[in-house]
Amino acid sequence: MKKTILTFILFSFSLFIFSQNKQKEATQAEQFSSQAGVLMERQFYEIGKIKALQVKVLKFKDLNSSATKSSLRFEYDHKSSYSSDTKIAALDFDELDGLIKSIKNLQTNVFTSTKEVYTEVTFTSRSGFEAGAYYTTDKNKWTAYVQVEKNDRNSMIFLLPEDFATLLSLVEQAKTKM
């Protein structure tokens, strides 16, 4: 009897632990594009590239109702010695102003500052895309990065603080095409 109860408790505990693994939140455009019972058109517009990060606009059109949605799409082809994988993040139009404002803030206020302790500054989108920097006191400098997929270090691309000017330009160009 004790063995059965113990087994049940362990099973319940492990089920609880694995159920805590949160999936990334879908963007409004992704939700729109995954509707059942519609004929969906997807158009991919290439905006540009910064290091290995491709910036695109993805436009969805329901050909039955002519309804449309767009998203900013980041793609990064990660290659390791054993495999390759494309990391993808999408941002809705309503998230772009926050990203643009954050990039400008990083450029004008963050990268020009110094800190007395290890510090992280990040912008995070609904889907888990991250843009930011961290300050290390031993190197006395900011290290800038973008991370395409949440909690996936293989989707991290290190940038120079100066690269954020290019990133800003690409995001602003994409916004005009959405």
C-alpha positions in Angstrom: 0.0 0.0 0.0 2.8 2.4 0.9 4.6 1.5 -2.3 1.5 2.4 -4.4 1.0 5.7 -2.6 4.7 6.6 -3.0 4.5 5.7 -6.7 1.4 7.8 -7.2 3.0 10.8 -5.4 6.2 10.5 -7.5 4.1 10.2 -10.7 2.0 13.2 -9.7 5.0 15.3 -8.8 6.8 14.5 -12.1 3.6 15.3 -14.1 3.4 18.6 -12.3 7.0 19.5 -13.0 6.8 18.7 -16.7 3.5 20.6 -17.0 5.3 23.8 -15.8 7.3 23.9 -19.1 5.8 27.0 -20.6 5.4 27.2 -24.4 6.2 30.5 -26.1 3.2 32.8 -26.6 1.9 32.9 -30.1 1.8 36.3 -31.8 -1.5 37.7 -33.1 -0.3 37.1 -36.7 0.6 33.5 -35.8 -2.8 32.9 -34.3 -4.4 34.5 -37.4 -2.4 32.4 -39.8 -3.2 29.1 -38.0 -7.0 29.4 -38.3 -8.6 26.2 -39.5 -10.9 26.2 -42.6 -9.4 29.1 -44.4 -7.1 29.4 -47.5 -4.1 31.3 -46.2 -1.5 33.1 -48.3 2.0 33.9 -46.8 4.3 36.4 -48.3 7.9 36.8 -47.1 9.6 40.2 -47.7 13.3 40.3 -47.0 14.3 43.5 -45.3 18.0 42.9 -44.6 20.6 41.1 -42.5 22.8 41.9 -39.5 25.5 39.4 -39.0 23.7 36.1 -39.2 20.3 37.5 -38.3 17.8 37.9 -41.1 15.0 40.4 -40.8 11.8 39.9 -42.8 8.2 40.9 -42.9 5.7 38.1 -43.1 2.3 39.1 -44.4 -0.7 36.7 -44.0 -3.9 37.0 -46.1 -7.0 35.0 -45.7 -8.0 34.5 -49.3 -11.6 33.7 -48.4 -12.3 36.9 -46.5 -9.3 39.2 -47.6 -8.4 39.8 -44.0 -4.7 40.4 -43.4 -2.1 40.5 -40.6 1.7 41.1 -40.7 4.6 40.4 -38.4 8.2 41.2 -38.1 10.2 38.0 -38.5 13.7 37.3 -37.2 15.5 34.2 -38.5 18.9 32.8 -37.4 20.4 29.6 -38.9 22.3 28.0 -36.1 24.9 25.4 -37.2 26.7 23.1 -34.9 29.1 20.2 -35.6 26.1 17.8 -35.5 23.2 19.6 -36.9 21.6 22.8 -38.1 18.5 24.5 -37.0 16.6 27.6 -38.0 15.6 29.8 -35.0 12.6 32.0 -35.6 10.9 34.8 -33.7 8.0 37.0 -34.7 6.8 40.3 -33.4 3.4 41.9 -34.0 3.0 45.4 -35.3 1.9 46.6 -31.8 5.3 45.5 -30.3 7.5 47.4 -32.8 7.3 50.8 -31.1 8.4 49.3 -27.9 11.4 47.6 -29.7 12.3 50.8 -31.5 12.1 52.8 -28.3 14.2 50.2 -26.4 16.9 50.1 -29.1 17.2 53.9 -29.0 17.3 53.8 -25.2 20.1 51.2 -25.4 22.1 53.4 -27.8 21.7 56.7 -26.0 21.6 55.7 -22.3 22.8 52.2 -21.7 25.8 51.7 -23.9 27.2 55.0 -22.8 27.0 54.2 -19.1 29.1 52.3 -16.7 27.9 50.1 -13.8 29.4 49.1 -10.5 27.9 45.6 -10.5 27.0 43.0 -13.2 23.9 44.4 -14.9 21.5 43.1 -17.6 19.1 45.3 -19.7 16.6 43.5 -22.0 13.6 44.0 -24.2 11.4 40.9 -24.5 8.6 40.3 -27.0 5.5 38.1 -26.5 7.2 35.3 -28.5 10.3 35.4 -26.3 12.6 37.4 -28.7 15.1 39.3 -26.7 17.3 42.3 -27.5 19.6 43.7 -24.9 23.0 43.9 -23.3 24.9 43.0 -20.1 27.6 44.9 -18.3 30.6 43.0 -16.8 32.7 44.9 -14.3 35.8 42.8 -15.0 35.8 43.9 -18.7 34.2 47.3 -17.9 32.0 47.1 -21.0 28.6 46.3 -22.4 28.1 43.2 -24.4 25.1 43.5 -26.8 23.0 40.6 -28.1 19.8 39.4 -29.6 18.3 36.1 -28.6 15.8 34.8 -31.2 14.1 32.1 -29.1 13.4 32.2 -25.4 15.7 30.1 -23.1 17.7 28.9 -26.1 21.3 30.0 -25.9 21.9 28.5 -29.4 19.7 31.3 -30.7 21.9 34.1 -29.3 23.8 36.4 -31.6 26.3 38.7 -30.1 26.5 42.2 -31.6 28.6 45.2 -31.1 26.8 48.2 -29.6 27.3 50.0 -32.9 25.4 47.1 -34.6 22.2 48.3 -32.9 22.1 51.3 -35.3 21.7 48.8 -38.2 19.2 46.7 -36.3 17.2 49.9 -35.6 17.3 50.8 -39.3 16.1 47.3 -40.3 13.2 47.3 -37.8 12.1 50.8 -38.9 12.2 49.7 -42.6 10.2 46.6 -41.7 7.6 48.7 -39.9 6.9 50.7 -43.0 6.3 47.5 -45.0 3.7 46.2 -42.5 
